[in-house]
Amino acid sequence: MEIFLDTWVSRVGTAELLTAEPTYKPNILIRGLANLPVRFQA
């Protein structure tokens, strides 16, 4: 997985977050991002 991420990041020029503040899932025990809208540019 680490090799994949290194290769992928090197090929993607920039990643831009499309929202000012990301939304989170409502579950208290397993909390995480509901979604992460980003735009990639090579």
Summary of the structure (lengths in Angstrom):
residues: 42
radius of gyration: 13.5
end to end distance: 20.9
largest distance: 36.9
contacts: 65
relative contact order: 0.30
helix: 24%
strand: 24%
